[in-house]
């Protein structure tokens, strides 16, 4: 039995790897530590994301994208390499997903988030002269979202604490698609900032789509899915 497109996207999200490498540690002698790294992935300052190093929890005080992370904790971190947790995945209509996610009280249990908008359309048994093994090509809209502070953040804050981290997560999703044996060659895609996860009108106002204050990136992509690869079968 073939997997649904939703489950294929779900598996792609679960396969996303966020390997965090601590290149060096500076002890500031006040309970804070500066960790240098080459890739900060989806980490953001003052987020609800649990940052765990060798079993110890750390509060994220500051992030310089793809350079360093300033953390606070009771144990000196050590130079190491480990994987950050996978993002929370959800799918459905705006109304349905908002209702379901509102039932999740603790914000750290639902961010960072990959949200697949439904309904979506897909060309089934689509013939592609460049790759005849393609079985279907769903036109998907995904949102890569994290918590935002609508009342206090400046434009730069949105960029530093949401837009750029979620751009990093979106790029990891694209890397995962390209590496998957079940996905064909990507023929481009469209990316849009979602400063606030809201609908905008011509007067500059907005109507929130979720009860939670979220910000990040939108990805519109046609995903070419093979019909003969074992990866898309249960």
C-alpha distance (Angstrom), angle and dihedral (degrees) to the residues before:
residue distance angle dihedral
X1 . . .
X2 3.79 . .
X3 3.78 120.8 .
X4 3.78 119.4 -114.0
X5 3.76 118.7 -111.2
X6 3.81 89.4 -113.1
X7 3.81 91.2 56.9
X8 3.80 91.6 46.2
X9 3.82 89.8 54.5
X10 3.81 89.6 44.6
X11 3.81 89.9 54.9
X12 3.79 92.2 46.6
X13 3.81 88.9 54.3
X14 3.81 91.4 48.8
X15 3.82 89.7 50.7
X16 3.80 93.6 55.0
X17 3.81 109.1 117.8
X18 3.80 121.7 -149.0
X19 3.78 103.4 -176.3
X20 3.80 109.9 -175.9
X21 3.79 115.8 -159.4
X22 3.80 120.5 -164.7
X23 3.78 105.3 -151.6
X24 3.80 96.1 178.8
X25 3.82 140.5 -6.3
X26 3.79 126.1 -142.1
X27 3.82 115.7 -163.7
X28 3.82 107.7 -147.2
X29 3.84 89.4 -167.4
X30 3.81 92.6 -126.6
X31 3.79 100.3 84.8
X32 3.79 93.4 -83.4
X33 3.78 127.6 107.5
X34 3.79 132.5 -164.9
X35 3.79 112.9 -140.8
X36 3.80 118.1 -165.2
X37 3.79 117.0 -151.5
X38 3.78 140.8 159.6
X39 3.81 96.4 -129.3
X40 3.80 128.6 28.9
X41 3.84 94.6 -176.0
X42 3.83 110.8 -170.9
X43 3.82 98.3 -18.5
X44 3.79 115.6 131.5
X45 3.81 136.1 -177.9
X46 3.82 117.9 -91.6
X47 3.79 91.6 0.3
X48 3.78 128.8 153.6
X49 3.79 88.3 -122.0
X50 3.80 110.8 122.0
X51 3.80 108.5 -126.3
X52 3.79 106.7 -159.7
X53 3.81 123.0 -176.7
X54 3.81 118.0 -177.7
X55 3.80 90.7 -22.6
X56 3.82 95.0 -49.1
X57 3.82 123.5 114.9
X58 3.80 120.5 -130.9
X59 3.79 132.8 -170.4
X60 3.80 113.9 -132.1
X61 3.81 109.6 -130.1
X62 3.78 100.0 171.7
X63 3.79 141.4 -3.3
X64 3.78 128.4 -157.7
X65 3.79 102.6 -163.9
X66 3.81 111.6 -105.5
X67 3.80 91.7 -12.9
X68 3.80 114.6 68.9
X69 3.79 148.2 -16.5
X70 3.81 123.9 -146.3
X71 3.80 111.3 -150.1
X72 3.79 138.4 179.4
X73 3.78 122.2 -143.2
X74 3.78 146.8 128.6
X75 3.81 97.5 -108.5
X76 3.80 128.6 60.1
X77 3.82 107.1 -115.1
X78 3.78 117.7 -129.6
X79 3.78 130.2 -139.3
X80 3.78 103.6 -88.2
X81 3.79 147.0 132.9
X82 3.80 124.3 -121.7
X83 3.81 141.9 150.5
X84 3.80 121.8 -102.2
X85 3.84 116.4 -134.4
X86 3.80 119.3 -83.4
X87 3.82 116.3 -102.8
X88 3.79 123.4 -100.4
X89 3.83 111.1 -96.5
X90 3.79 125.0 -150.8
X91 3.79 135.8 162.4
X92 3.76 138.8 -172.3
X93 3.79 140.7 73.3
X94 3.80 121.0 -31.8
X95 3.81 91.8 -107.3
X96 3.80 95.9 46.3
X97 3.80 96.6 45.7
X98 3.81 92.2 45.5
X99 3.80 89.8 52.8
X100 3.82 92.7 48.0
X101 3.80 95.1 44.6
X102 3.80 92.4 47.9
X103 3.80 86.8 64.4
X104 3.82 88.9 61.6
X105 3.80 100.3 83.1
X106 3.80 101.1 -175.8
X107 3.79 109.9 74.0
X108 3.80 93.5 -153.3
X109 3.82 88.7 64.7
X110 3.82 92.4 63.7
X111 3.80 106.6 34.6
X112 2.89 136.9 117.3
X113 3.80 88.0 37.0
X114 3.79 135.6 -166.9
X115 3.80 108.2 -161.9
X116 3.82 121.4 -170.0
X117 3.80 110.4 -157.2
X118 3.80 117.3 -136.4
X119 2.94 143.2 -122.5
X120 3.79 100.6 45.4
X121 3.80 132.4 164.8
X122 3.79 127.5 -127.0
X123 3.77 135.3 -170.8
X124 3.81 106.0 -129.0
X125 3.81 122.1 -152.0
X126 3.79 86.6 6.0
X127 3.78 113.3 -177.4
X128 3.77 114.2 -132.4
X129 3.80 113.6 -174.9
X130 3.80 89.8 -155.3
X131 3.80 93.8 49.9
X132 3.85 115.1 15.5
X133 3.83 91.9 -178.9
X134 3.82 91.0 74.4
X135 3.80 108.1 113.6
X136 3.80 102.7 -178.7
X137 3.76 139.7 3.9
X138 3.81 113.6 -157.7
X139 3.80 117.4 -165.5
X140 3.80 102.0 -134.9
X141 3.78 136.8 -172.4
X142 3.79 115.6 -159.4
X143 3.79 129.6 179.0
X144 3.80 123.5 -151.3
X145 3.79 104.2 -158.0
X146 3.77 142.8 174.4
X147 3.79 137.6 173.1
X148 3.81 118.3 -70.2
X149 3.79 135.6 -170.1
X150 3.80 103.3 -131.2
X151 3.81 94.9 178.6
X152 3.81 99.0 52.7
X153 3.79 111.8 19.9
X154 3.78 122.2 106.2
X155 3.80 122.6 -149.6
X156 3.81 89.5 -93.9
X157 3.81 90.1 50.9
X158 3.80 90.6 55.7
X159 3.80 90.1 51.2
X160 3.80 95.5 46.3
X161 3.80 98.8 39.9
X162 3.82 104.5 33.8
X163 3.80 119.0 2.5
X164 3.81 97.0 51.6
X165 3.85 96.2 40.6
X166 3.81 90.8 49.0
X167 3.82 89.7 46.8
X168 3.79 85.8 58.0
X169 3.82 90.7 50.9
X170 3.81 92.0 47.1
X171 3.81 90.6 52.0
X172 3.79 89.9 52.2
X173 3.82 89.0 53.9
X174 3.82 90.3 52.3
X175 3.82 90.3 48.1
X176 3.81 89.2 51.1
X177 3.82 92.0 50.7
X178 3.80 91.5 49.9
X179 3.82 91.2 50.4
X180 3.81 94.7 47.9
X181 3.80 117.9 103.3
X182 3.80 88.9 -149.0
X183 3.80 95.9 58.8
X184 3.80 125.6 74.1
X185 3.79 129.9 -143.3
X186 3.80 111.4 -52.7
X187 3.79 112.6 -124.0
X188 3.80 97.1 -154.2
X189 3.81 129.3 -72.6
X190 3.79 140.6 -144.6
X191 3.81 125.2 -112.9
X192 3.81 127.1 -167.3
X193 3.80 133.5 -178.3
X194 3.81 114.5 -117.5
X195 3.81 97.8 -162.3
X196 3.78 86.7 174.7
X197 3.79 119.2 12.2
X198 3.79 90.9 -119.4
X199 3.78 145.8 107.1
X200 3.80 113.4 -99.4
X201 3.80 128.7 -150.8
X202 3.79 129.4 -155.0
X203 3.81 91.2 -97.8
X204 3.79 91.3 61.5
X205 3.78 96.3 -107.1
X206 3.76 123.8 129.1
X207 3.80 141.3 -152.9
X208 3.78 116.0 -147.3
X209 3.80 115.2 -120.7
X210 3.82 97.1 -161.2
X211 3.79 130.9 33.0
X212 3.80 88.5 -124.6
X213 3.80 119.0 77.4
X214 3.80 103.7 -115.4
X215 3.78 136.7 169.7
X216 3.79 135.3 178.6
X217 3.78 143.5 92.5
X218 3.80 136.7 -34.8
X219 3.81 120.8 -144.4
X220 3.81 122.5 -162.7
X221 3.78 109.7 -170.6
X222 3.80 140.8 156.7
X223 3.79 106.2 -136.5
X224 3.83 115.0 -151.6
X225 3.81 106.8 -147.9
X226 3.80 122.2 -165.7
X227 3.79 118.8 -128.5
X228 3.81 97.7 -157.6
X229 3.80 101.8 48.1
X230 3.79 117.7 104.0
X231 3.83 88.7 -137.1
X232 3.82 91.7 78.7
X233 3.78 95.9 51.3
X234 3.79 126.2 83.1
